[in-house]
Amino acid sequence: EEMEVKIDKALEHRRLRNEVDYLRHEQGGIYQFDNIIGASGALQRVLDVVKKVAKSNTTVLINGETGTGKELIAGAIHHNSMRAARNFVKVNCAALQENLLESELFGHERGAFTGADKQRIGRFEQADGGTLFLDEIGDMSANTQAKILRVLQEHEFERLGGTRTIRVDVRLIAATNRNL
């Protein structure tokens, strides 16, 4: 019986690994430039810029009205970059209050605030080596923006309630519908 349980777990693990590999492969296909449909001259100019930016390692700000495909462009930049094999982590900044957003981005230590009963790694750590997409960055407070600036400049931060400095290598793509 014990052997059957181990074999079943091993087979399930293998099936899930194959499924994850398949989904990762399919996700990359969605963001290929040839799969972004549109014939307007404006879209073609945007895609020309995106193709150039994808090859670089620079921070990117995407500005456009709601529903214009800013997240699709961010995904195309990541999936056509040297970081494509690493995580593409997305955060909607407008959906979270400031204190929750900081915890989401930087993580927190156990006991950092009421309800923090265990350590939690943040989105910057999850995106290490890959890309972090911050949607609706215009809704973020200046205080949180300053903390993000430190990560961009120094490639390091501390979790909320923590004292240990954490180093990360993250490409940041931000988007907004506001005139910053």
C-alpha positions as YAML, in Angstrom:
chain: A
units: angstrom
residues:
- id: 1
  name: GLU
  ca: [0.00, 0.00, 0.00]
- id: 2
  name: GLU
  ca: [2.80, 2.38, 0.89]
- id: 3
  name: MET
  ca: [4.53, 1.68, -2.42]
- id: 4
  name: GLU
  ca: [1.29, 2.35, -4.34]
- id: 5
  name: VAL
  ca: [0.88, 5.70, -2.59]
- id: 6
  name: LYS
  ca: [4.47, 6.67, -3.46]
- id: 7
  name: ILE
  ca: [4.03, 5.63, -7.08]
- id: 8
  name: ASP
  ca: [0.73, 7.55, -7.34]
- id: 9
  name: LYS
  ca: [2.37, 10.67, -5.88]
- id: 10
  name: ALA
  ca: [5.33, 10.36, -8.25]
- id: 11
  name: LEU
  ca: [3.03, 9.98, -11.26]
- id: 12
  name: GLU
  ca: [0.91, 12.95, -10.15]
- id: 13
  name: HIS
  ca: [4.05, 15.02, -9.63]
- id: 14
  name: ARG
  ca: [5.27, 14.13, -13.13]
- id: 15
  name: ARG
  ca: [1.86, 14.95, -14.66]
- id: 16
  name: LEU
  ca: [1.79, 18.35, -12.93]
- id: 17
  name: ARG
  ca: [5.36, 19.11, -14.04]
- id: 18
  name: ASN
  ca: [4.45, 18.28, -17.63]
- id: 19
  name: GLU
  ca: [1.36, 20.49, -17.38]
- id: 20
  name: VAL
  ca: [3.39, 23.41, -16.00]
- id: 21
  name: ASP
  ca: [5.97, 23.01, -18.79]
- id: 22
  name: TYR
  ca: [3.18, 22.96, -21.39]
- id: 23
  name: LEU
  ca: [1.49, 26.05, -19.94]
- id: 24
  name: ARG
  ca: [4.77, 27.96, -19.78]
- id: 25
  name: HIS
  ca: [5.39, 27.15, -23.43]
- id: 26
  name: GLU
  ca: [1.86, 28.22, -24.43]
- id: 27
  name: GLN
  ca: [2.07, 31.44, -22.42]
- id: 28
  name: GLY
  ca: [5.18, 32.50, -24.27]
- id: 29
  name: GLY
  ca: [3.38, 31.97, -27.58]
- id: 30
  name: ILE
  ca: [0.64, 34.40, -26.62]
- id: 31
  name: TYR
  ca: [3.16, 37.21, -26.37]
- id: 32
  name: GLN
  ca: [5.01, 36.60, -29.64]
- id: 33
  name: PHE
  ca: [4.93, 39.73, -31.79]
- id: 34
  name: ASP
  ca: [3.33, 37.88, -34.72]
- id: 35
  name: ASN
  ca: [0.39, 36.93, -32.47]
- id: 36
  name: ILE
  ca: [-0.42, 40.53, -31.53]
- id: 37
  name: ILE
  ca: [-3.12, 41.43, -34.03]
- id: 38
  name: GLY
  ca: [-3.63, 44.93, -35.35]
- id: 39
  name: ALA
  ca: [-3.02, 46.72, -38.61]
- id: 40
  name: SER
  ca: [-3.03, 50.37, -37.59]
- id: 41
  name: GLY
  ca: [0.08, 52.43, -38.14]
- id: 42
  name: ALA
  ca: [0.06, 53.47, -34.47]
- id: 43
  name: LEU
  ca: [0.15, 49.84, -33.27]
- id: 44
  name: GLN
  ca: [2.93, 48.99, -35.70]
- id: 45
  name: ARG
  ca: [5.00, 51.93, -34.37]
- id: 46
  name: VAL
  ca: [4.37, 50.74, -30.79]
- id: 47
  name: LEU
  ca: [5.44, 47.18, -31.69]
- id: 48
  name: ASP
  ca: [8.60, 48.50, -33.38]
- id: 49
  name: VAL
  ca: [9.55, 50.28, -30.13]
- id: 50
  name: VAL
  ca: [8.57, 47.25, -28.02]
- id: 51
  name: LYS
  ca: [10.81, 44.97, -30.10]
- id: 52
  name: LYS
  ca: [13.78, 47.25, -29.42]
- id: 53
  name: VAL
  ca: [12.99, 47.69, -25.72]
- id: 54
  name: ALA
  ca: [12.52, 43.94, -25.18]
- id: 55
  name: LYS
  ca: [16.16, 43.31, -26.04]
- id: 56
  name: SER
  ca: [17.39, 45.82, -23.48]
- id: 57
  name: ASN
  ca: [17.32, 45.50, -19.71]
- id: 58
  name: THR
  ca: [15.88, 48.93, -19.02]
- id: 59
  name: THR
  ca: [12.93, 49.93, -16.85]
- id: 60
  name: VAL
  ca: [9.84, 50.65, -18.94]
- id: 61
  name: LEU
  ca: [6.78, 52.88, -18.42]
- id: 62
  name: ILE
  ca: [3.75, 52.10, -20.57]
- id: 63
  name: ASN
  ca: [1.18, 54.88, -20.75]
- id: 64
  name: GLY
  ca: [-2.26, 54.47, -22.28]
- id: 65
  name: GLU
  ca: [-5.98, 54.53, -21.70]
- id: 66
  name: THR
  ca: [-7.75, 51.73, -19.87]
- id: 67
  name: GLY
  ca: [-8.34, 48.72, -22.14]
- id: 68
  name: THR
  ca: [-5.63, 49.53, -24.69]
- id: 69
  name: GLY
  ca: [-3.50, 46.45, -23.96]
- id: 70
  name: LYS
  ca: [-0.81, 47.76, -21.62]
- id: 71
  name: GLU
  ca: [-0.53, 44.37, -19.88]
- id: 72
  name: LEU
  ca: [-0.23, 42.61, -23.26]
- id: 73
  name: ILE
  ca: [2.63, 44.94, -24.22]
- id: 74
  name: ALA
  ca: [4.33, 44.33, -20.85]
- id: 75
  name: GLY
  ca: [4.03, 40.58, -21.40]
- id: 76
  name: ALA
  ca: [5.45, 40.90, -24.91]
- id: 77
  name: ILE
  ca: [8.43, 42.83, -23.55]
- id: 78
  name: HIS
  ca: [9.13, 40.17, -20.90]
- id: 79
  name: HIS
  ca: [8.56, 37.10, -23.08]
- id: 80
  name: ASN
  ca: [10.81, 38.46, -25.84]
- id: 81
  name: SER
  ca: [13.61, 39.46, -23.47]
- id: 82
  name: MET
  ca: [16.63, 37.68, -22.02]
- id: 83
  name: ARG
  ca: [14.53, 37.20, -18.85]
- id: 84
  name: ALA
  ca: [11.80, 35.21, -20.61]
- id: 85
  name: ALA
  ca: [12.71, 31.94, -18.85]
- id: 86
  name: ARG
  ca: [12.24, 33.57, -15.43]
- id: 87
  name: ASN
  ca: [9.10, 34.78, -13.63]
- id: 88
  name: PHE
  ca: [6.77, 37.46, -14.96]
- id: 89
  name: VAL
  ca: [5.05, 38.74, -11.82]
- id: 90
  name: LYS
  ca: [2.08, 41.12, -12.07]
- id: 91
  name: VAL
  ca: [0.70, 43.48, -9.40]
- id: 92
  name: ASN
  ca: [-2.31, 45.77, -9.77]
- id: 93
  name: CYS
  ca: [-1.34, 48.75, -7.62]
- id: 94
  name: ALA
  ca: [-4.84, 50.27, -7.73]
- id: 95
  name: ALA
  ca: [-6.39, 47.18, -6.15]
- id: 96
  name: LEU
  ca: [-4.48, 47.42, -2.86]
- id: 97
  name: GLN
  ca: [-4.28, 49.97, -0.05]
- id: 98
  name: GLU
  ca: [-0.84, 51.47, 0.55]
- id: 99
  name: ASN
  ca: [0.11, 49.32, 3.57]
- id: 100
  name: LEU
  ca: [-1.07, 46.15, 1.81]
- id: 101
  name: LEU
  ca: [0.74, 47.14, -1.37]
- id: 102
  name: GLU
  ca: [4.04, 47.51, 0.48]
- id: 103
  name: SER
  ca: [3.59, 44.09, 2.06]
- id: 104
  name: GLU
  ca: [2.70, 42.65, -1.35]
- id: 105
  name: LEU
  ca: [5.77, 44.17, -3.02]
- id: 106
  name: PHE
  ca: [8.41, 43.76, -0.31]
- id: 107
  name: GLY
  ca: [7.01, 40.96, 1.85]
- id: 108
  name: HIS
  ca: [6.97, 40.98, 5.62]
- id: 109
  name: GLU
  ca: [8.44, 39.25, 8.62]
- id: 110
  name: ARG
  ca: [6.44, 37.39, 11.21]
- id: 111
  name: GLY
  ca: [5.03, 39.88, 13.72]
- id: 112
  name: ALA
  ca: [5.60, 42.94, 11.49]
- id: 113
  name: PHE
  ca: [1.97, 43.95, 11.98]
- id: 114
  name: THR
  ca: [-1.26, 42.56, 13.42]
- id: 115
  name: GLY
  ca: [-2.11, 39.40, 11.53]
- id: 116
  name: ALA
  ca: [1.41, 38.76, 10.23]
- id: 117
  name: ASP
  ca: [1.64, 35.29, 11.74]
- id: 118
  name: LYS
  ca: [4.32, 34.05, 9.32]
- id: 119
  name: GLN
  ca: [7.02, 35.37, 7.04]
- id: 120
  name: ARG
  ca: [5.92, 36.18, 3.49]
- id: 121
  name: ILE
  ca: [8.16, 36.89, 0.53]
- id: 122
  name: GLY
  ca: [7.10, 39.80, -1.65]
- id: 123
  name: ARG
  ca: [6.68, 40.21, -5.37]
- id: 124
  name: PHE
  ca: [10.18, 41.63, -5.82]
- id: 125
  name: GLU
  ca: [11.66, 38.39, -4.46]
- id: 126
  name: GLN
  ca: [9.27, 36.31, -6.56]
- id: 127
  name: ALA
  ca: [10.39, 38.18, -9.67]
- id: 128
  name: ASP
  ca: [14.12, 37.90, -8.91]
- id: 129
  name: GLY
  ca: [15.90, 37.30, -12.22]
- id: 130
  name: GLY
  ca: [12.69, 38.06, -14.11]
- id: 131
  name: THR
  ca: [10.27, 40.92, -14.58]
- id: 132
  name: LEU
  ca: [7.89, 42.71, -12.21]
- id: 133
  name: PHE
  ca: [4.90, 44.42, -13.87]
- id: 134
  name: LEU
  ca: [3.29, 47.16, -11.78]
- id: 135
  name: ASP
  ca: [-0.08, 48.06, -13.31]
- id: 136
  name: GLU
  ca: [-1.71, 51.40, -12.45]
- id: 137
  name: ILE
  ca: [1.45, 52.75, -10.82]
- id: 138
  name: GLY
  ca: [-0.08, 56.24, -10.93]
- id: 139
  name: ASP
  ca: [-2.35, 55.20, -8.04]
- id: 140
  name: MET
  ca: [0.64, 54.44, -5.80]
- id: 141
  name: SER
  ca: [1.65, 56.82, -3.00]
- id: 142
  name: ALA
  ca: [4.84, 58.87, -3.28]
- id: 143
  name: ASN
  ca: [6.20, 57.04, -0.20]
- id: 144
  name: THR
  ca: [5.87, 53.63, -1.88]
- id: 145
  name: GLN
  ca: [7.29, 55.03, -5.12]
- id: 146
  name: ALA
  ca: [10.37, 56.19, -3.19]
- id: 147
  name: LYS
  ca: [10.89, 52.67, -1.82]
- id: 148
  name: ILE
  ca: [10.61, 51.24, -5.32]
- id: 149
  name: LEU
  ca: [13.14, 53.80, -6.54]
- id: 150
  name: ARG
  ca: [15.59, 52.49, -3.95]
- id: 151
  name: VAL
  ca: [15.13, 48.95, -5.29]
- id: 152
  name: LEU
  ca: [15.73, 50.20, -8.84]
- id: 153
  name: GLN
  ca: [18.87, 52.11, -7.85]
- id: 154
  name: GLU
  ca: [20.41, 49.81, -5.25]
- id: 155
  name: HIS
  ca: [18.81, 46.45, -6.18]
- id: 156
  name: GLU
  ca: [18.01, 45.84, -2.51]
- id: 157
  name: PHE
  ca: [15.29, 46.28, 0.12]
- id: 158
  name: GLU
  ca: [14.13, 45.00, 3.49]
- id: 159
  name: ARG
  ca: [10.88, 43.18, 4.18]
- id: 160
  name: LEU
  ca: [8.38, 45.03, 6.38]
- id: 161
  name: GLY
  ca: [9.45, 44.51, 9.96]
- id: 162
  name: GLY
  ca: [12.78, 43.08, 8.84]
- id: 163
  name: THR
  ca: [16.38, 44.18, 9.22]
- id: 164
  name: ARG
  ca: [18.08, 41.87, 6.72]
- id: 165
  name: THR
  ca: [18.86, 43.44, 3.33]
- id: 166
  name: ILE
  ca: [17.66, 41.37, 0.39]
- id: 167
  name: ARG
  ca: [19.34, 41.79, -3.00]
- id: 168
  name: VAL
  ca: [17.35, 41.27, -6.20]
- id: 169
  name: ASP
  ca: [17.84, 41.50, -9.95]
- id: 170
  name: VAL
  ca: [14.46, 42.58, -11.32]
- id: 171
  name: ARG
  ca: [13.40, 44.34, -14.48]
- id: 172
  name: LEU
  ca: [10.52, 46.69, -13.74]
- id: 173
  name: ILE
  ca: [7.74, 47.44, -16.21]
- id: 174
  name: ALA
  ca: [5.11, 49.89, -15.00]
- id: 175
  name: ALA
  ca: [1.86, 51.01, -16.59]
- id: 176
  name: THR
  ca: [-0.61, 53.78, -15.98]
- id: 177
  name: ASN
  ca: [-3.56, 55.49, -17.61]
- id: 178
  name: ARG
  ca: [-2.68, 58.78, -15.88]
- id: 179
  name: ASN
  ca: [-0.51, 61.63, -17.10]
- id: 180
  name: LEU
  ca: [2.33, 61.35, -14.58]
...
